[in-house]
Amino acid sequence: MNGGTRSVAALLSTHTKPCRTVDRQEPEVVMVLPNLVAAEEDTYSRVLCDQHDGVLRVTLNRTTALNAINATMAKRLQQLWSLVRDDASIHSIIVSAAGVEAFCMGFDAEDPPQPLSCGGNALGWEAFAISPKECGVDKHLIVTVNGIACRESFRFLRDADVVVASSNASFFEPPRFTPADDVSNREGGLPAGLRTICATNPTVHNPVTAIQAHHAGLVHEVVPLASLRGIAERLAHRA
């Protein structure tokens, strides 16, 4: 990693248990969603939203917990996806994360998401649906990965049409996907790149780098951190 950026192990050393996170009284954030059906203004706790030019930009914004998804964030994500599912004005979605140290640490161990319904058939991965495609949103999905991506955050990568990673990205501890994930989540089952990463079983002490993830086929482009969002915007408008 570049100077000034802590190693993966150092980032996690502040937590006494795997995926243990601490919420430091982060303020609620009110975002205006101008064209979303059924809501012009909603409070999306630690989930930032911006929509224009046919693109919805969703940012995980819980940097003090390395963007781990707690119960409130999962609920807000499900509400958001239900709003945009049938919105014809949105053709692409970009999912990214605030900060430089982590894309997402997966579920918060102390405040994990509770089973919620997005409608449709009840499959194992839908019980804790967090990605748009898990909630039935059939739109072009671009995921940008900055820093750490582990555990349940791989579900965004699994469902993405394009994954762009910064050069400091690292991947480890992918979740155990079920047969329902493989067969029902997308045509052709799990992406080959994700299968490859899962087979290597990367750990926090031996993570998969951005370049390795690109060679495996999980990541489509590796770019400097400063270029990450610009590349995602270009890809979204090309869809």
C-alpha positions as CSV (number, residue, x, y, z in Angstrom):
1,M,0.0,0.0,0.0
2,N,1.0,3.6,-0.4
3,G,2.7,5.5,2.4
4,G,0.3,6.7,5.0
5,T,-2.2,3.9,4.4
6,R,-2.3,1.3,7.1
7,S,-2.0,-2.4,6.3
8,V,-5.1,-4.7,6.4
9,A,-3.9,-6.4,9.5
10,A,-3.2,-3.1,11.2
11,L,-6.7,-1.8,10.4
12,L,-8.3,-4.8,11.9
13,S,-6.0,-4.9,15.0
14,T,-8.2,-2.3,16.6
15,H,-11.0,-4.7,16.8
16,T,-11.0,-7.4,19.4
17,K,-13.1,-9.9,17.5
18,P,-13.5,-10.6,13.8
19,C,-15.8,-8.0,12.2
20,R,-16.2,-6.3,15.6
21,T,-17.0,-2.6,14.9
22,V,-17.6,0.4,17.0
23,D,-20.1,3.1,16.1
24,R,-18.9,6.5,17.2
25,Q,-22.1,8.4,17.3
26,E,-22.1,9.3,13.7
27,P,-24.7,11.9,12.7
28,E,-27.7,10.9,10.7
29,V,-27.5,12.1,7.1
30,V,-30.5,13.5,5.2
31,M,-30.2,13.2,1.4
32,V,-32.6,14.5,-1.3
33,L,-33.5,11.9,-3.8
34,P,-35.0,14.1,-6.6
35,N,-36.7,11.6,-8.9
36,L,-37.2,8.5,-6.9
37,V,-40.7,7.1,-6.9
38,A,-42.7,7.6,-3.7
39,A,-40.2,9.8,-1.9
40,E,-38.5,13.1,-2.5
41,E,-36.7,13.2,0.8
42,D,-35.7,10.4,3.1
43,T,-33.3,9.9,5.9
44,Y,-30.8,7.2,4.8
45,S,-28.6,6.6,7.8
46,R,-25.0,6.3,6.7
47,V,-26.1,5.6,3.1
48,L,-25.6,8.6,0.9
49,C,-27.6,8.9,-2.4
50,D,-27.3,11.1,-5.4
51,Q,-29.2,10.8,-8.6
52,H,-28.9,12.7,-11.9
53,D,-28.4,11.9,-15.6
54,G,-30.0,8.5,-15.2
55,V,-27.4,7.3,-12.7
56,L,-28.0,6.6,-9.0
57,R,-24.9,6.8,-6.9
58,V,-25.0,5.0,-3.5
59,T,-22.2,5.5,-1.0
60,L,-21.7,3.4,2.1
61,N,-20.7,6.1,4.7
62,R,-19.7,4.5,8.0
63,T,-16.0,5.0,7.9
64,T,-15.3,4.8,11.6
65,A,-16.5,1.1,11.4
66,L,-14.7,0.5,8.0
67,N,-18.2,0.8,6.4
68,A,-19.5,-2.4,8.1
69,I,-23.2,-2.8,7.4
70,N,-25.4,-2.7,10.5
71,A,-29.1,-3.4,10.9
72,T,-30.1,0.2,10.1
73,M,-27.9,0.4,7.0
74,A,-29.3,-2.9,5.7
75,K,-32.9,-1.6,6.2
76,R,-32.1,1.7,4.4
77,L,-30.5,-0.2,1.5
78,Q,-33.5,-2.4,1.1
79,Q,-35.8,0.6,1.2
80,L,-33.7,2.4,-1.4
81,W,-33.7,-0.6,-3.8
82,S,-37.4,-1.0,-3.5
83,L,-37.8,2.7,-4.6
84,V,-35.6,2.4,-7.6
85,R,-36.6,-1.0,-8.8
86,D,-39.3,0.3,-11.2
87,D,-37.9,3.8,-11.8
88,A,-37.4,4.0,-15.5
89,S,-35.4,7.2,-15.2
90,I,-32.5,5.3,-13.6
91,H,-30.5,3.1,-16.0
92,S,-27.3,2.6,-13.9
93,I,-26.3,2.3,-10.3
94,I,-22.8,3.0,-8.8
95,V,-22.1,1.5,-5.4
96,S,-19.1,2.9,-3.7
97,A,-17.8,3.6,-0.2
98,A,-16.5,6.7,1.7
99,G,-13.0,6.9,2.9
100,V,-9.8,5.2,1.6
101,E,-9.3,2.4,4.0
102,A,-12.3,0.1,3.3
103,F,-15.0,-0.6,0.8
104,C,-17.0,-2.7,3.3
105,M,-16.1,-5.1,6.2
106,G,-19.3,-7.0,5.7
107,F,-22.0,-7.2,8.4
108,D,-21.4,-5.6,11.8
109,A,-21.0,-8.5,14.3
110,E,-22.5,-6.5,17.1
111,D,-25.5,-5.1,15.2
112,P,-26.0,-7.4,12.2
113,P,-28.9,-7.0,9.7
114,Q,-32.1,-8.8,10.6
115,P,-34.1,-10.8,8.1
116,L,-36.0,-8.4,5.9
117,S,-38.2,-8.8,2.8
118,C,-37.6,-7.2,-0.6
119,G,-40.4,-9.2,-2.1
120,G,-40.1,-12.0,-4.6
121,N,-39.1,-15.5,-3.8
122,A,-37.5,-16.1,-0.4
123,L,-34.0,-17.5,-1.0
124,G,-31.3,-17.8,1.5
125,W,-29.4,-14.7,0.4
126,E,-32.6,-12.6,0.3
127,A,-33.1,-13.0,4.0
128,F,-30.4,-10.4,4.5
129,A,-30.6,-8.7,1.1
130,I,-28.2,-5.7,0.7
131,S,-27.4,-5.6,-3.0
132,P,-29.8,-4.1,-5.6
133,K,-30.0,-7.4,-7.6
134,E,-30.9,-9.3,-4.5
135,C,-33.8,-7.0,-4.2
136,G,-34.9,-7.5,-7.8
137,V,-33.3,-4.3,-9.3
138,D,-32.5,-5.1,-12.9
139,K,-30.2,-2.2,-13.7
140,H,-26.6,-1.9,-14.8
141,L,-24.5,-2.2,-11.6
142,I,-21.0,-0.8,-11.2
143,V,-19.2,-1.4,-7.9
144,T,-16.0,0.5,-7.0
145,V,-13.7,-1.0,-4.4
146,N,-11.4,1.1,-2.3
147,G,-9.3,-0.6,0.4
148,I,-10.7,-3.6,2.2
149,A,-13.5,-5.8,0.8
150,C,-14.4,-8.8,2.8
151,R,-17.2,-11.2,4.0
152,E,-20.7,-10.1,3.0
153,S,-19.4,-7.2,0.9
154,F,-18.6,-9.8,-1.8
155,R,-22.3,-10.0,-2.5
156,F,-22.0,-6.5,-4.2
157,L,-19.1,-7.9,-6.2
158,R,-21.1,-11.1,-7.1
159,D,-24.0,-9.0,-8.5
160,A,-22.0,-6.3,-10.3
161,D,-21.8,-6.0,-14.0
162,V,-18.5,-4.2,-13.7
163,V,-16.1,-4.1,-10.7
164,V,-13.5,-1.3,-10.6
165,A,-10.9,-1.5,-7.9
166,S,-8.3,1.0,-6.7
167,S,-4.7,-0.2,-6.6
168,N,-4.9,-0.3,-2.8
169,A,-7.9,-2.7,-2.7
170,S,-7.6,-6.1,-1.0
171,F,-10.0,-9.0,-0.8
172,F,-10.3,-11.7,1.9
173,E,-12.7,-14.0,3.8
174,P,-15.4,-14.3,1.1
175,P,-18.7,-15.7,2.5
176,R,-19.9,-19.2,1.9
177,F,-22.3,-18.9,-0.9
178,T,-25.2,-21.4,-0.9
179,P,-26.4,-23.5,-3.8
180,A,-29.3,-21.1,-4.1
181,D,-26.8,-18.2,-4.7
182,D,-25.1,-20.2,-7.4
183,V,-28.2,-21.4,-9.3
184,S,-30.8,-18.7,-8.7
185,N,-28.9,-15.4,-8.3
186,R,-27.8,-14.9,-11.9
187,E,-27.8,-16.8,-15.2
188,G,-24.8,-19.1,-15.2
189,G,-24.4,-19.1,-11.5
190,L,-21.6,-17.4,-9.6
191,P,-19.1,-15.4,-11.7
192,A,-16.0,-17.4,-12.5
193,G,-13.7,-14.8,-10.9
194,L,-15.6,-15.0,-7.6
195,R,-15.4,-18.8,-7.8
196,T,-11.6,-18.5,-8.2
197,I,-11.3,-16.1,-5.2
198,C,-13.4,-18.3,-3.0
199,A,-11.3,-21.3,-3.9
200,T,-8.2,-19.6,-2.7
201,N,-9.8,-18.8,0.7
202,P,-7.8,-15.6,1.2
203,T,-7.4,-14.4,4.8
204,V,-6.7,-11.0,6.5
205,H,-3.0,-12.0,6.7
206,N,-2.9,-13.2,3.1
207,P,-5.4,-11.2,1.2
208,V,-5.9,-11.1,-2.6
209,T,-4.6,-7.9,-4.0
210,A,-6.3,-5.8,-6.6
211,I,-4.0,-7.0,-9.4
212,Q,-4.5,-10.6,-8.3
213,A,-8.3,-10.1,-8.3
214,H,-8.0,-8.6,-11.8
215,H,-6.1,-11.6,-13.0
216,A,-8.7,-13.9,-11.5
217,G,-11.5,-12.1,-13.3
218,L,-13.3,-10.7,-10.2
219,V,-12.1,-7.1,-11.0
220,H,-12.5,-5.7,-14.4
221,E,-10.2,-2.6,-14.0
222,V,-7.6,-1.5,-11.5
223,V,-7.0,2.2,-11.3
224,P,-5.4,4.8,-9.0
225,L,-7.6,5.7,-6.1
226,A,-8.0,9.3,-7.4
227,S,-9.4,8.0,-10.7
228,L,-11.8,5.5,-9.2
229,R,-15.0,7.5,-9.2
230,G,-14.3,9.1,-12.6
231,I,-13.9,5.7,-14.2
232,A,-17.1,4.5,-12.7
233,E,-19.0,7.6,-14.0
234,R,-17.7,7.0,-17.5
235,L,-18.8,3.4,-17.4
236,A,-22.2,4.3,-16.0
237,H,-22.9,6.7,-18.8
238,R,-21.7,4.2,-21.4
239,A,-24.3,1.7,-20.3
